[in-house]
Amino acid sequence: MPRPWVPSHVLVTAAAREQPHAAEMLRRIEAAGVEDIRLLEGNRLTGLADGSEREVYARAKATLALVVAPPSVTKPQPIPPSADWRIDLARGCPAHCQYCYLAGSLAGPPITRAYANLDDVLAGIGTHAGRGAVTSGTAARGHEGTTYELSCYTDPLGIEHLTGSLAEAVRRVGTGHYGDDVSLRFTTKFGAVDDLLVLPHGRRTRMRASVNAEEVASRFEGGTAPVPERLAALRRAALAGYRVGLTIAPVMPVEGWRDQYAALLDAVAGSLADVPDLDLTIEVITHRFTPGSKETLLGWYPRTRLEMDETSRTAKRNKFGGVKHVYPRETMAAMRHWFTDALEARLPGAPMLYWT
């Protein structure tokens, strides 16, 4: 297993220190061996943008900040097609994925901000229970109850050893703190699940492994656990009674993509073949980028070999005028047809929740 991320710098705002969960965070941070822990007098994070773009990126990726989530963050937001609502335990991620979906969507240097006011953040689970349009009350996914996505703006498992926030969320939901008809979802590129396996999760959390073809994972997913380790963690979680899932993302039509993704799906099937009472779902997301994310990513990874050629893509506009560059219709159709057949052959009974 790769070593857990240990930030070089930890910043703690004055407001964060007043929160009960901050003491647990600081205990974990100190136990991880962090030496540079700065207790700020105020609540502003300053000096983060000093230096060249590469210097700013490197320093930000080595920094964890304990802050208080503002009211706009503590109010759950719709997050189709994954779940009914989004709950943010943190924003930012210690990994170095060269296609990072956070690029262009989060402003400023990419430091990881963990929210110390955990009670406020999780309170939205109770206020929004029974509401939603993705799973809550639907025929296809109503058995999941009202669902809350924890990994929209972070990989919660990648920082769990420093925060403890994911475990607390799983424990509260699993013991019915917010009612019996709610469930959590998170996806991860890390494998350190052992502390979660002993929790009273009540089968109300779905852990999904974010996986990809070997060429994509090895070339573009720096600072993450190797795919075999993610699958081993998925197996351990499933054996511990968790609902599990695959997030196959971002799918790319690299050379020999059919063979590469076939090998991936064969590995998944082998990992989960003898798990009793398996509850497995699948989500497939193809690679796309925006003009803003491309600019940011090229600043972070100027030597990347990630394909971001607008001339080979189709421009897709949203209702607000924003543009995403996706694969052409013919490429998308070919990949979707292949994945539909390949998943049915190797993982029969596991629904593909969506393709995008």
N, C-alpha and C positions, 0 to 999 in steps of 0.2 A: 504494500500500500504506500502511496505517496505520503510524505509528512503533512500533517495538517498545517494550514496557513497560520503563520504567526506574524502579525503586522509589526513593522519596525516602529510605528508611531501610533499612539492611541490618544485621541483628544476627547475630553469629557466636558460638556458644557455645564454651566452652573445649574440650569434647570433640570438637566438629566440627572445630576447627582441627588436631587431631591426626590426622585422616583424610587419606590421600593425595589423594583427589579434591577436598579443600577448596582446595588450591592452584590447581587449574584453575578452580574456581568463582570464587574471588577474582580471578583474572586476568581472567575474562570480566566480572565485576561492575565492576572498575576500568576496563576498556576501554569499558564502556557509559557511563561518566561519572558513576557514583554517587559522591557526595562524603561522605555520612554513613554511614560503615562503622564499626560499634561492635564491638570485640572484647570480649566479656563475660568476666568473671573466673570465672563459674560456668556452669551449664547451664540455669538457669531464665530464662524470658522473663517479666519482671515489668513492671508498669505499663501493660499493654496495655488494661486495662478502665477506665482513668481517663477521666472526662468523660461527656458525654451519649451516648446510643446512636448518634446520627449522627456525633458526633466519634470515637467508638470505631471505627465502621465505616470512616470516611474514613481514619483513621490506619492501621488494619489493612490496608486495601486498597492502601496505599502502602508497605507493609513486606514485606521478604523476610527470612526467618530461615534461616540454615544451622544445622542441628541433626543429631543422631544419631538414626536410627530405632531405637526400642527393639526387643527380641526379638519382641514380639507383632506388630510390623509387618513384620519381615523374614521371618516364616513365611507363605508363600502361603496365601491363603484362596480357597475356591470362589467363583465369580462367574458362575453361570448367569443368563441363557442366552447371555451374550456369549462366555465363554471357560472353559477348565478352571480357571484360577487367576488371582488378582489379584496384581500386583506393583506396589508403590507407590514411585515415584521421588520423590514430593512429596505434600503435602496442602495444598489451597488453590489458588486461581486468581486471576489479576489481572483477569479480565473482570468485567463488571457485568450479568450476566443476571438479569432480574427474576424468573425462575422457578427460580433456581439450585437444583439438586438437592442441593448440599452444605448448604444451609440446613436446620438441624434434625438433620443427621447428623454434623456436626463440631462439637465443643464449643468455646466461647470465641470471641473476636474472629476474624474471617476473614482472618488473615494467611496468607501463603503460606510453608509450611515445606518447604525442599528438603533432602533427606537427603544428608549428606556421606559416610556409610559405604556408598558405592555397591557395594563388593564384597560386603558382607553382604546388601544388598537383592537383588542379582542372583543370589546363590548359590542361592536357592530355585528358580531355573530348572533347575539341575542336579539338585537333590535330588528334585524332583517330576516330572521327565521320565518319560513313560510312564504317568503316573497322571492320572486325571480322568475325568469322565463327560459332558462337553459335546462335545468334539472327539476326544479321545484314544481310539483304538480303535473309533470309530463308523463306520457305513457311509456316512453323509451327509457328514461333515466330517473323517473320519480322515486325509485327505491333508494336512490342516493340521498334523498332529502334535499334540503337547501345546501348548495355546495359553495365552498369558499376556497379560492385559489390563493396559495401563499407564496408562489414563486413567479409572480409577474415581473417584479423589479429586482429580484435577488435570487440566489441559490441558497435557501435557508440552511441546508445541510452543510454547505461549505463554510459557514461561520457558526454553526451550532455549538461547537466546542468552546466558543468565546462568548456566546450569548445565552444559551439555554432557553431561548424564546420558543423554538420549535417544539421542544419537549413539553413545555408548559402549555402550549396550545393544544397539542395532542392529548395531554392528560385531561385538560378541562373538558374538551369535547368528548373524549372517550368516557368520562364519568358522568356525562349528562348535565354538565354545568349550564349549558345553554339550551337544554332540551334534548329530546331523543331523535329529532328528525333533522339533524344537521350533520354535515361531514366536511372534512378538510381534504385538500389536494395539494401536493407539491411535487415538483420535478427536480431532478438533481443530476449533476455530472460527478458527484462524489460518492464515496462508498462507506463512510464511517457511520453505520446505522446501529451499531451494537447497543448504544445507550437507549435507543428508541424501542428496541425489541422487548424490553422488560416493562414498558409502560402499560397502564390500563387503557389501551387505545379503543377498546370496544368495537373494533372493526369499523370505526368511523373516520379513518384516515386512509387515503389512497396515496401510496408512495409510487411515483413513476420515475423510471430511469430514463434520462435523456441519452440516446444512443445514436450512433452513426456508422457508416462504412469506415473501414480501417483507414483508408487514404484520407478521408475528411477528418476523422478524429485525431489521427496522429499528426496531421499537418497544421490544423487550424485550431485545436482545442488545448492550448497551453495551460499548464497549472491545474489540470483536472486529473481525476483518476482514470486509468486506462479502462476501456470498455469492458474487458473481462471482469475487472473489479466491480464495476457498476452492476453487472449482471449477477455477480456473486452476492452483492448486497441486496439486490432485488429478490433473489432466492431466499436469503435469510429473513427478509421482511415478510415474504409470502408464507414461509414456514411458521413465522410467529403470528400468523393470522391476519396480517394487514391485507387489505385490498391493494392491488398493485397495477402498474400500467407501464406502457412504453410511450415515450415521446420520441419519435424518429424525426430528428430535426437537426439542422436544415438539410433536407434531401437535395442532393446535387447530382446531375447526370455526368459524373466524372467518367473517365475512360474505364470501360468494363463495369459500369455501375450495376448492371443486373447481377453479375457474379459476386460483386462485393456486397451488395445488400442481401443476396441470397445467403452468403456466408454469415452475415450478421443475424438474419432470422433463424438460420440453423442453430447458431449459438444460443439464441434466446430460447428456442424450443428445447434444446438440451438442458438448459439451466432450470427450466420450469416443468420438465416432463413428469416428474413424480410428486409434485406438490399437491397434497390433498386439499379439496375445497378451494381450488384456485379461482380467484376473481380477477381477471385480467382485461384491461382495456387498451386500446391503441389509438394514438393520435399521430398524424403524419403532416409535417409542415415543410413545404419546399422553401428553398432559399429565395429571398427577395431583399431589396435594399431601396433606400430613398436617397435623393441627392444629398440631404443633410448627413445621413449615416455614412454614406460613401466618403464624404469629405472628412468626417471625424475619424473613420477607420484608417484612412490613408495617412492621417496625421499620427495616429497611434502606431500603425504598422506600415511604415513607408515601403518596406520590401516584401509586403505580402504577395502571395501568388493566388489570392482569392479572386475569382472571376467576377468583375463588376463592370461589364461592358454594356452600356445602355443600348448600343446598336444591335446587340444580339438578344435583347429582351423586349417584352411588351410593357408599355406604360399603362398602369392601372390607377385610375383616379378615384378618390373617395368624394363624398358629398361636400366636403369642405375645400376641395380643390387640391388636396395633397396628392402626391404621385408616389407610387411604388413601382419598381421595375421587377417584373416577374418573368418566368420562363414563357416562351411562346406557347400558344394553344396546343400545337402538335406535340411538343415536348411534354407538356403537362398531361395531356391525354395518354401518351404512351407510358409515362411513369405511373399514373394513377391506375391504369389497367393492369400493369405488371404487379404493383403492390397489392391490389385487390385480390388477384389470383394467388400471389405468393403467400400472403397472410392467411388466406383461407386454407391453403394446403398445409402450412406449417403450424399455424395456431388456430385451428378450427374452434369456433365458439367464442373467440375473443372479438368483441365488436370493434370496428374502426369508428370511433366517435365522430371524426371529421377528417377531411383532407383539405388543405388550404395551401 
